[in-house]
Amino acid sequence: MDQDATPENAMNIKSSDNEFKRCGRQLELENRMKEFGGKKVIDEQGFEFWEVDNPQKYLESVLMERKWVFHGTTGRYTELIPQKSQDEVKESGNRVAIYFTNDPILAEFCSLAGGGKTVGARQNSIHMSYDTDTREVSYSEVKLSVEHPEKVSDAGFVYLSPMEGTDFANGEWLAYEPRKPDIIVKVKKSDLSYPIEKIEK
């Protein structure tokens, strides 16, 4: 039997192909980041991310390509692992998955409000519309709130991952296998265009 035809080698080839595609996506995202004046940062723990003056505008530009989705969290990860959502109600059935959005504001909100453990319950309502021809994004009726707004983080991260291979359910993109992000963008509380308020009882 030809060695190249073994199941082990087939898996290695697939893994190498996936990594090659990821490198190509990273290059595209990093080149776009440089257009926005972003800079790469590696902290003392070796965690690598990008800083940019206007993360929202950068994410909106990526949104137009319809190739990536966003995952916001306060955590620093080299790989995203599927887990149950910590929101009180999930229309998608609270599956064990990595939850993604294509909404830059929602991604930024989640990057600061974490998984809901420290800030308590989270609520959001965002109506986003965009035009790929004019490349304009607009938002209306935006409401972001948490149970404990004083515990919202000063900074967090948005992880960009390919839309390809995700399952779309009730307005969210779900991935069921671990994923290495293509790029990680830091978001500061001052970057968010809308206030995070206290949930009204």
C-alpha positions in Angstrom: 0.0 0.0 0.0 1.3 3.5 -0.9 2.3 5.3 2.3 0.7 8.5 1.1 -2.7 6.7 1.0 -2.7 5.8 4.7 -5.5 7.3 6.9 -2.9 8.9 9.1 -1.2 10.7 6.1 -4.6 11.7 4.8 -5.3 13.4 8.1 -1.9 15.1 8.1 -2.5 16.4 4.5 -5.9 17.7 5.5 -4.5 19.4 8.6 -1.6 21.0 6.5 -4.2 22.2 3.9 -6.3 23.7 6.6 -3.3 25.5 8.1 -2.3 26.7 4.7 -5.7 28.2 4.1 -5.6 29.8 7.6 -2.3 31.4 6.8 -3.8 32.9 3.7 -6.8 34.2 5.6 -4.5 35.7 8.3 -2.5 37.5 5.7 -5.6 39.0 4.2 -6.9 40.2 7.6 -3.5 41.5 8.7 -3.1 43.5 5.5 -6.5 45.0 6.0 -5.6 45.8 9.6 -2.5 47.7 8.5 -4.7 49.8 6.2 -6.5 50.8 9.4 -3.3 51.7 11.2 -3.4 48.6 13.4 -0.4 47.2 15.1 0.4 43.6 16.3 1.1 43.2 20.0 2.6 40.2 21.8 2.2 40.4 25.6 4.5 39.0 28.3 2.6 35.6 28.2 3.1 35.4 24.4 -0.5 36.1 23.6 -0.7 37.7 20.2 -3.4 40.3 19.2 -3.9 43.4 17.2 -4.7 47.0 18.5 -6.4 49.5 16.2 -7.9 52.9 16.9 -11.4 52.0 15.7 -12.1 48.2 16.1 -15.7 48.7 15.0 -14.8 50.2 11.6 -12.2 47.4 11.1 -14.8 44.7 11.9 -17.4 46.4 9.6 -14.9 46.3 6.8 -14.4 42.5 7.4 -18.2 42.0 7.6 -18.5 43.2 4.0 -16.4 40.2 2.7 -18.9 37.8 4.2 -16.1 35.3 4.9 -15.6 35.7 8.7 -17.7 35.7 11.8 -16.8 37.2 15.3 -16.6 35.8 18.8 -16.3 38.3 21.6 -15.0 37.4 25.1 -12.8 38.8 27.9 -10.7 35.7 27.8 -7.3 35.2 26.2 -7.2 32.0 24.1 -5.0 30.6 21.4 -7.9 28.2 20.5 -11.6 28.5 21.0 -13.3 25.5 22.6 -17.0 24.6 22.2 -19.0 25.0 25.4 -22.5 25.7 26.5 -23.7 29.3 26.3 -23.8 31.0 29.6 -26.7 33.3 28.5 -29.9 32.6 30.3 -31.9 31.9 27.1 -30.5 30.7 23.8 -32.8 30.4 20.8 -30.4 27.9 19.3 -31.0 25.4 22.1 -28.0 26.2 24.3 -25.8 23.8 22.3 -22.2 22.9 23.2 -20.6 25.1 20.5 -18.5 28.2 19.8 -21.0 31.0 19.2 -20.3 33.6 16.5 -22.0 36.7 15.2 -21.5 38.9 12.2 -22.6 42.0 14.2 -19.5 44.1 15.2 -21.4 45.9 18.0 -22.6 42.6 19.5 -19.1 41.2 19.2 -17.6 44.2 21.0 -20.3 44.0 23.7 -19.5 40.3 24.3 -15.8 41.1 24.4 -16.4 43.4 27.4 -19.2 41.5 29.1 -17.5 38.1 28.9 -19.5 34.9 29.2 -22.0 36.4 31.7 -20.5 34.9 34.8 -19.1 38.2 36.3 -21.6 40.6 34.9 -24.5 38.4 35.6 -27.4 38.2 33.0 -26.9 39.9 29.7 -29.4 41.4 27.3 -28.9 42.9 23.9 -31.1 44.2 21.1 -29.4 45.4 17.9 -30.8 46.0 14.5 -28.0 46.1 12.0 -28.2 46.6 8.2 -25.5 46.9 5.7 -25.0 47.4 2.0 -22.0 45.6 0.3 -22.2 48.0 -2.6 -21.9 51.2 -0.7 -20.0 49.4 2.1 -22.1 51.2 4.7 -23.2 49.7 8.0 -26.0 51.2 10.1 -27.5 50.3 13.5 -30.8 51.2 15.1 -32.6 50.4 18.4 -29.4 49.4 20.1 -29.7 48.4 23.7 -26.9 46.7 25.6 -27.4 45.8 29.2 -26.1 43.6 32.0 -27.0 42.7 35.5 -23.9 44.3 37.0 -22.5 47.0 34.7 -19.9 48.0 37.2 -18.2 44.6 36.5 -17.9 45.1 32.7 -14.3 44.7 31.7 -12.2 47.7 30.6 -10.9 45.6 27.6 -11.6 42.3 25.9 -11.0 40.6 22.5 -12.9 39.7 19.3 -11.8 36.5 17.7 -12.2 36.3 13.9 -12.9 32.8 12.4 -14.1 31.7 9.0 -17.8 31.5 8.3 -17.1 28.4 6.3 -17.8 25.2 8.3 -20.2 26.8 10.7 -23.9 26.0 11.3 -26.3 29.0 11.0 -29.1 28.8 13.6 -31.4 31.6 14.7 -29.1 34.5 13.7 -25.9 32.9 15.1 -23.1 30.9 13.6 -22.1 27.8 15.5 -18.9 25.7 15.3 -18.7 22.3 17.1 -15.0 21.7 16.9 -12.1 23.7 18.4 -10.9 26.6 16.3 -7.8 28.6 16.1 -8.7 32.2 15.4 -7.5 33.8 12.2 -6.8 37.1 14.0 -7.6 38.6 17.4 -8.6 42.2 17.9 -8.4 44.1 21.2 -11.5 46.1 22.2 -11.5 48.8 24.9 -14.7 49.9 26.7 -14.1 53.4 25.3 -14.2 51.8 21.7 -17.9 50.8 22.1 -20.2 53.3 20.4 -23.1 52.5 22.8 -23.4 52.5 26.6 -23.8 49.3 28.5 -26.6 49.9 31.0 -28.1 48.0 34.0 -30.8 45.5 33.2 -34.1 47.0 34.3 -36.0 44.7 36.7 
